[in-house]
Amino acid sequence: MNLGSFTKSLIEMSSSICLLFGLKITMCPGNTLENLPGDVCLAVTFPETGNKYFTSFTIYDTTGYLMEGNSHINSYTWKSNGDDSTTIHFNCSDNKINNITSNGAEFNYIVRSYGASQKIIDEVINPVIPELVK
């Protein structure tokens, strides 16, 4: 079993346990072990989560390790769009709001929802598929 498979198994196993404590962990993109390209600007926009505590996005390399540099952001530090939504950018220029970077390398990410709202638990809000920014 490679590290990526181990990480996915651990998350699948612990997600239901974590919900008992109000934490939901979601692998991205789309709950798969696919990697995202690091050489293009991507973004995911989602409505405010309504989580009791906070939400965080953390990017990992293709082997499941935390990436160096500006590799995470959370709802205490990000800036909302002003319309009850938030956009997280991946590998975009510094002038893009809430930009985290893999420094050009392929990556994947995990969204953690602490004190997960019912909309997060039911995946009504599920920011796991970023789109190409033109």
C-alpha positions in Angstrom: 0.0 0.0 0.0 1.5 3.4 -1.0 1.2 6.4 1.2 -1.6 7.9 -0.9 -3.7 4.7 -0.5 -2.9 4.7 3.2 -3.9 8.3 3.6 -7.2 7.7 1.7 -8.0 4.6 3.8 -7.3 6.5 7.0 -9.6 9.3 5.9 -12.4 6.9 4.9 -12.1 5.0 8.1 -11.9 8.1 10.3 -14.5 10.3 8.6 -17.5 8.7 10.4 -15.6 8.7 13.7 -14.6 12.3 13.2 -18.2 13.3 12.6 -18.9 12.3 16.2 -16.6 15.1 17.2 -17.9 17.5 14.6 -14.9 17.2 12.2 -15.4 16.3 8.6 -12.4 15.5 6.4 -12.8 15.5 2.6 -10.1 14.5 0.1 -9.9 16.5 -3.1 -10.3 16.6 -6.0 -13.6 14.9 -5.7 -12.7 12.4 -3.0 -10.2 10.6 -5.3 -6.5 10.1 -5.3 -6.1 12.0 -8.5 -3.6 14.8 -8.5 -4.1 18.3 -9.8 -1.7 20.1 -12.1 0.6 22.6 -10.4 1.3 24.6 -13.5 -2.1 26.2 -13.9 -4.3 28.5 -11.9 -7.2 26.8 -10.3 -10.0 28.0 -8.0 -12.9 26.6 -6.0 -15.8 28.9 -4.9 -18.3 27.9 -2.3 -21.0 29.4 -0.1 -20.1 30.2 3.5 -20.0 26.8 5.3 -21.7 27.7 8.5 -19.3 25.5 10.4 -19.3 26.0 14.2 -15.5 26.5 14.5 -13.6 26.8 11.2 -12.7 25.3 7.8 -9.2 24.7 6.5 -7.7 23.8 3.1 -4.3 22.1 3.1 -2.3 20.9 0.0 -0.2 17.8 -0.2 2.3 16.4 -2.7 1.7 13.3 -4.8 3.0 11.1 -2.1 0.7 12.5 0.6 3.2 14.8 2.4 2.5 18.4 3.4 4.0 20.8 0.9 6.4 23.5 1.9 5.6 27.2 1.7 2.1 28.7 1.5 0.3 25.4 1.6 -2.7 26.0 3.8 -5.4 28.6 4.5 -8.4 28.6 6.9 -11.6 30.6 7.5 -9.9 32.7 10.2 -7.4 34.0 7.6 -9.1 33.9 4.3 -11.1 36.8 2.8 -14.7 36.3 1.7 -15.9 37.5 -1.7 -18.4 39.9 0.0 -21.4 37.9 -1.2 -21.5 35.1 1.4 -19.1 33.0 -0.7 -15.4 32.3 -0.6 -12.9 31.5 -3.4 -9.7 29.6 -2.7 -7.1 29.8 -5.5 -4.4 27.3 -6.1 -1.1 28.2 -7.9 -2.4 31.6 -9.1 -0.5 34.9 -8.9 -0.1 36.6 -5.6 -2.8 39.1 -6.5 -5.5 36.4 -6.5 -7.5 36.2 -3.2 -6.8 33.3 -0.9 -4.0 31.8 -3.0 -2.1 28.8 -1.8 0.6 27.2 -3.9 2.3 23.9 -4.6 5.2 25.8 -6.3 4.4 24.3 -9.7 4.3 20.7 -8.5 1.3 18.3 -8.9 -0.8 18.3 -5.7 -4.1 17.3 -4.0 -5.8 18.8 -1.0 -7.9 18.1 2.0 -10.7 20.2 3.4 -11.3 20.0 7.1 -14.5 21.2 8.6 -14.3 21.7 12.4 -17.8 21.8 14.0 -19.1 20.8 10.6 -22.5 22.3 9.6 -25.3 20.0 8.4 -24.7 21.4 4.9 -21.1 20.2 5.0 -22.1 16.8 6.5 -24.8 16.3 3.8 -22.3 17.6 1.1 -24.7 20.3 0.0 -21.5 22.4 0.3 -18.6 20.4 -1.0 -15.7 22.5 -2.3 -13.7 19.6 -3.8 -13.6 20.2 -7.6 -11.6 23.3 -8.5 -11.9 24.8 -11.9 -9.4 26.3 -14.3 -9.1 30.1 -14.0 -8.9 31.8 -17.4 
